Amino acid sequence: MQGTASFGEAAKVAIDSLRGSKLRSFLTLLGIILATTTLIAVMSMIHGMDVYIADALSDLGSDGFVVVRFAFIGNFDPKKFLELLRKNPELSVDEFNFLKSHATQLTEIGMQCERQVKVQYQGDSLDDEQLIGGGGNYGVLNNVELVAGRFIAETEDEHRIPVAVIGHDIEEKFFTGTDPVGKLIRVDGRQLQVVGVAKAKGSVFGQSQDGWVLIPIRTYFAWYGSRTGIAYVAKTGSRRNIEQAQDEVRMLLRAYRHLKPKQDDTFSMVTADAILTFWDQLTGAIATTAIAVVSVFMVVGGVVIMNIMLAVVTERTREIGIRKSVGARRVDILNQFLVESSIMAGTGGVIGVMLAWILAFIIRNTTPVPMAVPASAVIIGVGLSTVVGLFFGIYPATRASKLDPIEALRAER
């Protein structure tokens, strides 16, 4: 029996064997199932985190960067932190004005400050919401869109007018079914008039991106001071110009701070690319560890399948003799056992995919961890398990194909 008929018969025999002894089949495939589940679970976590990182960096954009007092991208070093805390001065309004008037490679630049506050409206309140101090170009710098009203005007910033743009969470809590524009809210007891409502962004990694209130940066300074927590957000208009713009900003800040050529920068600049590079290194390390674990499980599962197939060859010795005596070729016997071992392992892969999907669904809906099963993970999981079954089935299949038909017919039933 050759071609499609041989494959169909071998597949039917393999499926009947799996159904006939469910416990033995499960124990045989346990290694493959665990390997596939682990592989897809890790790939789902990495894919979910990729989505999270992409969402988190979408505000900054590929043509933007942030200047901060200091930043850690990678492992946190307490000793380095204390050193930077002592060495790096706070960013200041005067430095910002110097940058704004001298930088030629930037299309936009603005100051921003943040802190946690209590927001109130007519007896209702929200604790630990984010208060942002920003300028009239906040929407451009952070890719924020409005669904109602407008952004803060430059004149309102200059005159410290108490106005605010609110995020979707604030609107949903206080103004369901009502137009928020023109209403008065309180932030830490201070009254603000709502002039705009931002488009909802949703949540990433279990954290909402919509629980914030934006006020003019100079209003923020009047309330909380301007000595700490300032960051500069800049846009270049093109990703191609970002390095040139960073070099210019670095030169201007170093000149303003009178740093000597051999002195280190006393500030940090963060770009989306820098964060993505770190993330790629991190996920690469996670993926390498996962591959090591999966490889162990796959080898164990493959060895078990090989032993089971050797036992199957022994059980079917007489059947192999009969098939050879009626004209079956060595390649037909070889193909039959290779198909059986591949289908057996592939079935383990499918079960592993189902378990991984269920696990991802539970984790995504009960924890803040973003899990998303990519189609590529399913294809790799099932494909890899099938290849493992094929590889570890070669020896039993070869042994079966080489049996002497006369000796095989003498085997006891």
C-alpha positions in Angstrom: 0.0 0.0 0.0 1.6 3.2 -1.1 1.0 7.0 -1.4 -2.1 8.4 0.1 -3.5 5.0 1.1 -0.4 4.2 3.1 -0.5 7.5 4.9 -4.2 7.2 5.6 -3.9 3.6 6.9 -0.9 4.6 9.1 -2.8 7.6 10.4 -5.8 5.5 11.2 -3.7 2.9 13.0 -1.9 5.6 15.1 -5.2 7.2 16.1 -6.8 3.9 17.0 -3.7 3.1 19.1 -4.0 6.4 21.0 -7.7 5.8 21.6 -7.2 2.2 22.6 -4.9 2.9 25.5 -5.6 6.4 26.7 -3.5 6.3 29.9 -0.4 4.9 28.1 -0.9 7.4 25.3 -1.1 10.3 27.8 2.0 9.2 29.7 3.8 8.7 26.4 3.0 12.2 25.2 3.4 13.9 28.6 6.9 15.2 27.7 5.7 16.6 24.4 2.7 18.2 26.0 4.7 19.9 28.7 7.3 21.1 26.2 4.7 22.5 23.8 2.7 24.1 26.7 5.9 25.7 28.1 7.0 27.0 24.7 3.6 28.6 23.8 3.1 30.0 27.3 6.5 31.8 27.1 5.8 33.0 23.5 2.4 34.2 24.6 3.9 36.1 27.5 6.6 37.7 25.3 4.0 38.6 22.6 1.7 40.1 25.2 4.5 42.1 26.7 5.6 43.2 23.2 2.1 44.7 22.8 2.4 46.4 26.2 5.8 47.9 25.4 4.5 49.1 22.0 1.5 50.7 23.7 3.7 52.3 26.4 6.1 53.7 23.8 3.4 54.9 21.4 3.1 58.1 23.3 6.8 58.9 22.8 6.9 57.9 19.2 9.9 57.0 17.0 10.9 60.7 16.6 10.7 61.7 20.2 12.9 61.5 23.3 12.8 62.6 26.9 15.5 64.4 29.0 15.4 63.5 32.6 17.6 63.9 35.7 18.7 60.2 35.5 17.3 57.0 34.1 18.0 53.3 34.5 17.3 51.1 31.5 18.3 47.6 32.6 19.5 46.4 36.0 19.0 48.9 38.8 22.3 49.6 40.6 21.8 51.1 44.1 25.4 52.4 44.2 25.0 54.1 40.8 21.7 55.5 41.8 23.2 57.2 44.9 26.0 58.5 42.8 23.6 60.0 40.2 21.4 61.4 43.0 24.4 63.3 44.3 26.0 64.3 41.0 23.0 65.1 38.7 21.2 68.4 39.5 17.4 68.7 38.9 16.4 70.0 35.5 15.2 73.6 35.7 12.9 76.1 34.0 15.9 78.3 33.1 17.6 75.3 31.3 14.4 74.6 29.4 14.1 78.2 28.2 17.8 78.1 27.1 17.2 74.9 25.2 14.0 76.2 23.6 15.7 79.3 22.4 18.8 77.7 21.1 17.8 74.2 19.7 17.4 74.1 16.0 16.8 70.4 15.4 13.6 70.1 17.3 10.1 70.6 16.0 8.5 70.7 19.5 9.8 70.7 23.1 7.9 71.0 26.4 8.3 70.6 30.1 6.3 68.0 32.1 5.8 67.1 35.8 3.7 64.4 37.4 2.4 63.5 40.9 -0.4 61.5 42.5 -3.4 63.5 43.6 -7.0 63.2 44.8 -9.6 64.2 42.3 -13.2 65.3 43.4 -16.4 66.2 41.8 -19.7 66.9 43.7 -19.0 64.5 46.6 -17.4 61.7 44.5 -13.6 61.3 44.6 -10.8 59.3 43.0 -7.6 58.7 44.9 -4.1 58.3 43.5 -4.9 59.7 40.1 -2.1 61.2 38.0 -1.8 65.0 37.8 0.3 66.1 34.9 1.7 69.6 34.4 2.2 70.3 30.7 2.1 73.0 28.0 -0.1 73.8 25.1 1.8 71.3 22.9 1.2 68.4 25.3 -1.0 66.6 22.8 1.6 66.8 20.0 4.4 65.6 22.3 2.5 62.7 23.7 0.2 61.7 20.8 -2.9 62.4 22.8 -6.2 62.9 21.0 -9.4 64.6 22.3 -13.0 63.5 22.0 -14.4 66.8 23.4 -13.2 70.3 24.0 -9.7 71.5 23.4 -6.2 71.4 24.8 -4.7 74.1 27.1 -3.9 77.4 25.4 -0.5 79.0 25.7 -2.1 82.1 27.2 -3.7 80.0 29.9 -0.3 78.5 30.7 1.4 81.9 30.8 -1.2 83.3 33.1 -1.5 80.2 35.3 -5.2 79.8 34.6 -6.7 76.8 36.5 -8.0 74.7 33.6 -7.7 71.0 32.9 -7.9 68.3 30.3 -9.1 65.0 31.8 -8.6 61.3 30.9 -11.3 58.9 30.1 -11.3 57.4 33.6 -12.1 60.7 35.2 -14.9 61.3 32.7 -16.4 57.9 33.2 -16.4 58.2 37.0 -17.8 61.8 37.3 -19.6 62.6 34.0 -21.4 59.6 32.6 -24.1 60.9 30.4 -23.0 64.5 30.9 -20.7 66.8 28.9 -17.7 67.4 31.2 -16.5 70.6 29.3 -17.1 73.6 31.5 -17.6 71.6 34.7 -15.6 72.3 37.8 -13.5 69.6 39.5 -11.1 69.7 42.4 -7.6 68.4 42.6 -6.1 68.3 46.1 -8.8 70.7 47.1 -8.0 73.2 44.3 -10.7 74.1 41.8 -10.2 73.5 38.0 -12.4 74.0 35.0 -12.5 71.2 32.5 -11.8 72.4 28.9 -11.1 69.0 27.2 -11.6 65.3 27.4 -9.0 62.8 26.0 -9.7 59.8 23.9 -9.5 56.5 25.9 -6.3 54.5 25.5 -7.3 51.5 27.7 -4.9 49.7 30.0 -1.7 47.8 29.6 -0.2 45.3 32.0 -3.3 45.9 34.2 -2.6 49.6 34.6 -5.0 52.2 33.1 -3.6 54.9 30.9 -6.7 57.1 31.3 -6.6 58.1 35.0 -5.1 61.5 34.7 -5.7 65.3 34.8 -3.6 67.7 32.7 -3.1 71.3 33.9 -0.9 74.1 32.7 2.7 73.6 33.7 3.0 77.0 35.3 -0.2 76.4 37.3 1.5 73.2 38.5 4.6 75.2 39.5 2.5 77.7 41.3 0.8 74.9 43.3 3.7 72.5 43.9 6.9 74.4 43.0 9.4 74.0 40.2 12.5 72.7 41.9 12.0 68.9 41.4 10.5 66.4 39.0 10.8 68.3 35.7 11.4 66.4 32.5 11.8 67.8 28.9 9.9 66.0 26.1 11.1 66.7 22.6 10.1 65.8 19.0 12.3 66.0 15.9 9.6 65.5 13.3 11.6 62.6 11.7 13.2 59.5 13.1 16.2 60.1 10.8 17.0 63.3 12.7 16.7 62.0 16.3 20.5 61.3 16.8 21.4 64.7 15.5 18.8 66.4 17.7 20.0 64.5 20.8 23.6 65.5 20.1 22.5 69.1 19.9 20.5 69.0 23.1 23.4 67.2 24.8 25.8 69.9 23.7 23.5 72.7 24.8 22.9 71.2 28.2 26.6 70.5 28.8 27.4 74.1 27.8 24.8 75.5 30.1 26.1 73.4 33.0 29.7 74.2 32.2 30.8 70.6 31.9 34.3 69.9 30.8 35.0 67.7 27.8 36.0 64.6 29.9 33.2 65.0 32.4 30.2 62.6 32.1 26.7 64.0 31.3 24.8 65.1 34.4 21.5 64.2 32.8 20.0 61.4 30.8 18.1 61.0 27.5 15.7 58.2 26.8 14.3 57.2 23.4 11.9 54.6 22.4 14.7 52.7 20.5 16.8 52.5 23.7 13.9 51.0 25.6 13.1 48.6 22.7 16.8 47.5 22.6 16.7 46.7 26.3 13.4 44.9 25.9 14.8 42.8 23.0 17.8 41.8 25.1 15.5 40.8 28.0 13.1 38.8 25.9 16.1 37.2 24.2 17.3 35.9 27.5 13.8 34.7 28.4 13.5 32.9 25.1 16.9 31.3 25.5 15.9 29.9 28.9 12.6 28.7 27.6 14.3 26.9 24.6 16.6 25.1 27.1 13.7 23.9 29.2 11.6 23.0 26.1 14.6 21.1 24.6 14.8 18.9 27.7 11.1 18.1 27.7 11.2 17.5 23.9 14.1 15.1 24.2 12.5 13.2 27.1 9.2 13.1 25.2 11.0 11.9 22.0 12.9 9.1 23.9 9.6 7.9 25.4 7.9 7.9 22.0 10.9 5.9 20.6 10.6 3.3 23.4 6.9 3.0 22.8 7.4 2.6 19.1 10.0 -0.1 19.7 7.5 -1.9 21.8 4.9 -1.5 19.0 7.3 -3.0 16.5 7.7 -6.0 18.8 3.9 -6.3 19.1 3.4 -6.2 15.4 6.3 -8.4 14.3 3.9 -11.0 12.8 1.8 -8.3 11.1 4.9 -6.9 9.5 5.9 -10.4 8.3 2.4 -10.8 6.7 2.6 -7.4 5.0 6.0 -8.1 3.6 5.0 -11.6 2.4 2.1 -10.1 0.3 4.4 -7.5 -1.4 4.9 -4.6 1.1 8.2 -2.9 0.5 10.7 -1.8 3.1 9.8 1.9 2.4 6.1 1.1 3.0 6.8 -0.3 6.5 9.2 2.6 7.2 6.6 5.2 6.2 3.9 3.5 8.3 5.9 3.7 11.5 7.2 7.2 10.8 3.6 8.4 10.2 2.5 6.8 13.4 5.2 8.4 15.6 4.7 11.8 13.9 1.0 11.7 14.5 1.5 10.6 18.1 3.8 13.5 18.8 1.7 15.9 16.8 -1.3 15.0 18.9 0.8 15.8 22.0 1.6 19.1 20.4 -2.1 19.9 19.8 -3.0 19.0 23.4 -0.1 21.3 24.5 -1.5 24.1 22.4 -4.9 23.7 23.9 -3.5 23.7 27.5 -1.4 26.8 26.7 -4.3 28.6 25.3 -6.5 27.9 28.4 -3.6 28.9 30.6 -3.1 32.2 28.7 -6.9 32.9 28.8 -7.0 32.4 32.6 -3.9 34.5 33.3 -5.0 37.3 31.0 -8.4 37.5 32.6 -7.4 37.0 36.3 -4.1 38.8 36.5 -2.5 42.0 35.1 -0.1 39.9 33.0 -0.8 40.5 29.3 -0.9 37.1 27.6 -1.7 36.8 23.8 -1.2 33.6 21.9 0.3 34.4 18.5 -0.5 32.2 15.5 3.2 31.6 15.0 3.4 30.0 18.4 0.7 27.5 17.5 2.4 26.6 14.2 5.8 26.3 15.8 4.5 24.2 18.8 2.6 21.6 16.6 5.3 21.6 13.9 8.2 21.1 16.4 6.4 18.3 18.2 5.7 16.5 14.9 9.3 16.8 13.8 10.5 15.4 17.2 8.1 12.5 16.7 9.4 12.0 13.2 13.1 12.1 14.3 12.7 9.7 17.3 10.6 7.4 15.2 13.4 6.8 12.6 15.1 4.1 14.6 12.0 2.0 15.4 10.7 2.4 11.8 14.1 1.4 10.3 14.2 -1.6 12.6 10.7 -2.6 11.6 11.5 -2.2 7.9 14.5 -4.5 8.2 12.7 -7.4 9.7 13.1 -10.7 7.8 9.6 -11.7 6.7 10.2 -15.4 7.4 11.5 -14.7 10.9 8.6 -12.3 11.5 6.0 -14.8 10.5 7.4 -17.3 13.0 6.9 -14.8 15.8 4.3 -15.7 18.4 1.0 -13.8 18.5 
